[in-house]
Amino acid sequence: MQSLPKVSRRRMLGGAAAVAATGFPMVNSGQFRLSAASPVLYSRRAVDLVRASLVIDMLEVLKIDDRPQFYGAPLSAKDEADFRACGITGFHHSIGIYGPNAREETLTFLALSQGYVGRASHLFTLVDKAADLDRAKQEGKIAVILGMQNSEHFRTVADVKLFHQIGQRCSQLTYNSQNLLGSGATERVDGGVTDFGAEIIKAMNQVGMLVDVSHCGDRTTLHAIEISSKPIAITHSNCRALVEHPRLKTDEAIKAMAAKGGVMGITGVRMFVSASEPTAVPQIADHIDHVVKLVGIDHVGIGSDADLNGYEDMPPDMYAQLKAAYKASYAFRAKIDTDGYDHPRKIYDLTEELIRRNYSDANIAAVLGGNFRRLLGEIWGD
């Protein structure tokens, strides 16, 4: 199946401000343009599904540029237009912080994020309980879930409760490397969850913080699922059965996650989507299909692992620094973004692909956010 016609992000964004407040210009009774300047047409069914669904992207940062000068600046008109037009309500805003200053840098990240959200309260709202996602949808706002893609800031078990009180609602146990909790996906040896890691998982279960194993090694992933008394999440990963990469999850891990009631978010990072070309929206949907066939529709969602505009829009120096920070086993390709999934309306493109694959409206709504909403309600309460 063919994806929608590929257009540049800049052409697609050209008319965003004109339609952000008023909705979707109708072309005919069955198709719509989401931007006056865009040649891409979306079906009425896709538009209605996205507008009606609670869409939760369990790894969608507000901006990949996480420098303090971004968070200290006012929300730009362009960014606000993109947020209003994207169709996503729940943004899991989460980055990986590690090293000797992890605690201080994590506190800074959480404070800067809360300040950014608070200064634009007409658009954003922070998430405490799962019902805050429902409220944001009703009010036409963006719900921001504060999370971390590493847990090195937990120096003691008591820190879990402290950071939960500060606002953190999800924590990935490890990034790609070994820490005091367990092993990351690119470590040569995976020793599994440590004694300290098991204590941290127990504390997270007690306070109602979601356990995330997206970057964990295979053994650490399975240990965490077994140790946790509550369902866990793989917020942003893909299926190793389709692409051989250490950051992706085995069928064994996906089955164990689902048996515990967890949900896996499928990512759009190019080398995680396909090992060769084409690498576009249909190949992202292949991973959704694989999870559905393996464990059922109730255990798959979205975890894009980008911001609304993708990695290729980063300043060149930051882009180069990002790639240089990873081991060779990460196997970056020329591009990080997946074709057609690198613009603010990418959720509409994914929805169209699921429609083409004959998913029902109910099942598409589950993938777009219903499954994660159920999981988050179980972990956080309503």
N, C-alpha and C positions, 0 to 999 in steps of 0.2 A: 504493500500500500504506500502511496505517495503522501508526503507531508505537505502542508500548505506552502505556497510559493515563498521562497526565501527573500526577505528584504532586509536592508540595513536597519540597525536600530535608529539611526538618526532620521531616516525617512519615516519610520513608523511612529516616532515620537513627535513629528512635526505638528500635528493637530491636537495633541493631548489636551492642552489647556482649554480648547474650544468645547470639548465634549465632557470634560471631567465632572462638571457640575450638572450637566443636563442629560447625560445618558448616552445612548448609542444611535448615531445617525442611521436611519433605515434606508437600505438600498432597494429592497423589494420585500414582499411579504415573508420571505424565507431567509434572507441573509442581511447581515449588518456589517458596517465598518466601525471599528473601535476608535479610529482616528480619521479625520477628514482627509489626511494626506496619505493614508495607507491603502495600497492596492489589495490587501488581504481582506477577504470576506469570511465572516464566521456565521455558522448556521444559527437560526433562531433557537434551536434546541441547545446548542453549546452555550450561547449567551444566557439563556434562561437558567440552565443548570448551574453555571458559575454564580450568577446573581442570587439564586435561591439557596445555594449550598453554603455551609460554614466551611470555608477553605482554610486549612491550617498547613502551613509549610514549616516542618519541624527542623529546618536549618535554612533560614532566610534572614541574613543579617540586614540591618537597616542600611549599612553601607560597608563595603569591603574596606574602604579607607577608614581605619580605626584610630587615626591620629587625633590628639586632643583638639586640634584646630577645626576638625570637622564637627565634633560634638559641641564645641563652643560657639559655632556660627549659627545664625538663625536658619530655620528650615527654608530652603529655596522654593520658589514658585514651581520650578521644574520638578523637584523631588516631590512636592505635595501633589502635583498633577499625576505623577507616576504612581504614587501610593493609592490615590483615589481611583485610578483606572485599572489597577492590576488584578482586581478580583480576589485577592488574598486578604483574609481578615486576621489570622493568627501568624505572627512572625516570631519564630524562635531565634532570638538574637543572641548568638553564642560564638565565642572565639576560643582559640587555644592559647593558654598562657602557661609558660613553664620556666624553670630556672630558679636561682636562689631568691629572686625577688617576686616570686609568683603570688604570694599573699598580698603584698602591697599593690602590685599591678592589677590584680583581680579586683581589689577594693576600688582602685581608680577607675577601672573599666565599668564596674557596676554604678559608681557614682556619676560618671560622665553620661552613661546611658540613661539613667533616671533623670538627670538634668535636661537632656535633650528631649526626652519624652514629655517631661513636665512643662517645658517652655512652649510646647506645641500641643497642649491638651485639647485644642479644638479638633485635632486629628488623631492623636495617640492616646492610648490608655494602657496602664500596666496591668498585668495578670497576676492575681493571687489565687483564686479558685477557678475551676473550669467554667463556671457560670459567667465569669467575666468575658470569656470569648463570645458567649451568646449575646451578652449585653452589647459588646462592641459591634457585633453584626447588626443588631437592631438599630444602633445609633449611627451606623455608617462610619465607624472609626477603625483604626488599626490597633489590634491588641498585641502588645509586646511581651513575650515570654522571655525573662532573663535567665540565661543558662551559661554554662561554661563547658568547653571542650577538653577540659583536663581537670584533675582534682588535686593538683599539687598545693593548692591554697589551703587544703584541709591538713593542718599540722597536728591537730588532735581530734578525737571523736567529737568533742564539744563544739568544734568549729562548724560542724554540719548544721546544728541548730542555729548558730550565730548567723551563718550566711543565708539560711532560710529566712530568718527574721529580717535580714537586709533586703531580701527579695528574690534570691536565687531559687528557681523552681526545677531545674534540671542540671545534672552534672554527669559528664562523661568520665568514666573512671580513669582512663589513661588517654594520652594523645598517642603518637606513634611509637614512643620510646618507653623504656622501663621507668616506673616511678615507685613510690612506696606502697602503692595499692596493687600493682600488677604489671603486666607486660603489654607493650603497644604492638601494633600490627607489623611494624618493620623491624622488630628485634629479631636477632638470629636465633635466640633461645627464648621460648615462652614458658615461664615458670608458673603461670596461672595467678590467681588472686592470692595475695599474701594474707597473713593473719590480720594486719592492720587494714587491708582492703576489705576483709570480711566484716570487721567492726564498722567501717565506714558505710558499707552497704546496709547493715542493720540499722545504723543511725538514720540513714536516708529513708528507709522504710518507715521508721518511727515518726519522723517529722513530716513525711509526705513530699519528698523530693524524688523526682523521676530518675531512675538509674539508666544511663545511656552507655552502650558498649560499642559505638560505631567505629572507633579507632583501636579497639582492643585486639590483641592477638587471639588466635583461635581458642587456645586453652583457657585464657583469661575470660573470653566471652562465655564459654560454656560454664566455667566456674561461677561467674557472676549470676547467670540465669538460675543455676542450681541453688546458690546461697540466698538469693533474694526471696523474701517471703511474698513479695508482690510482683506483678508483671513488670518487665523491663522494656526498654525501647532500643531499637537500632534506628536512631533518628535520621541518619543519612549514610547509606551504603547501598551497594548493589550485589548481584548474585555471582559468585565465583564459578558457578556452573556455566555461565555465559561468557565470562571474561576472567582469565587467570591473572589475578592481582592480589597481593597480600592484604590490601585494605578492604577487600570484599568478603562477603560472608558465605560460608559453606552451607550446603543444604542441611547438614546436621545442626548447625547453629540456628538456621531459620526455623527448622522444625521444633527445636527446643524452645526458642522464643515464643512461637505460636502456641505450643502446648501449655505454656505458663500464662497465656493471654496477652502477650505483647504485640507490638506493631512495628513494622519496618518501613522507614521512609526511603523512597528511591531517589537517587541523586542524578543530577545532570552533568557532573564532571566528566569531561570527554573520555579520558582513558579508563574510567570506571563503566562507561556506557557500552563501548565497543572497542575491540582490539584493532579494528581496521575500518576503512570507509565503506559505506557511508556511516556517519555518526550523527544522527538527527533524532527528532522526536519519536519516530517509530521504534528506534532501538531502545529508547527509554521505556517505552511501553512494553517491549519484550521482557524487561525485568519485572514489570508489574505482572505480566502474564505468567511468568515463571513462579513468582510467589503465590499467585492465586491458584495455579495448578498444584503446587506443592502443599500448601497449607490452608487455602481457602481465601475468600474475598475479605474476611474480617481482619486480616493481619497485614495489610499493606496500605501505605499512604505516600506522602510526598516529603522529601527532605532535600531540597534543591542544592544546598551547599554553595550558595552564591548570594549576591544581592540582586535587585531587580534588573540591573544592566549587565551583570556578568563580569568576568575577569578581564576580558579584552579591552574594556573601557578604563582599566586602571592606568594611572600614570606609568610610563615605561620603566622608570627606575624602581617603582614599587613592584611592578610585575616581575622584573628580573630578580629582585630580592626575594620575592615569594618563591619562585621556582628554585632558587639557589639554596633555600633553607631546608630542602628535603633530600633524602637519600636517593641514590640512583635507582633503587628498586621502585620508586614511585613512578618512574617511566613517563614523565611528562611528554606530551606531544607538542607540535608547533602551537596548537591552540588548547586552551583549557575548557572553554565553553563548547557545548553541543549545539550544532546548527539548528536554528529555529527555536532554541530554548535559552536565548541570550538577550531577551528584551522584556519590558515590564508586563506584556500581555501573554507571557509564555503559558500560563495556566489554561488559557483558551485554546492554545494549540494542542496541549496535552489532552484536553477534554475532547476536542475534535477527533484525535487519534483513538481515544477510547470508544467514541461513538462509532467510528469506522470499524472497530473490532467487535461491535455488537454487544458492548456492555450495556446493561439496563441503566435507567436513570438512578435507581436506588444504589446500584453498585458503583456507579461513577461518583455519586455523592459520598459514599463510604470511603472511596480512595482519596477524594479531594480533601476530606477532613473528618468525616463521620467516625472513622475508626480511631483516629488520634483523639477526637473529642471523648469517646467512650473511655479510652485508656487514661487520659488526663483526669477525667472525673473520678475514676477509681483511685488514682494516686493522690490527687489533691483534694478531692471532695467537691461538691457543688455549693 
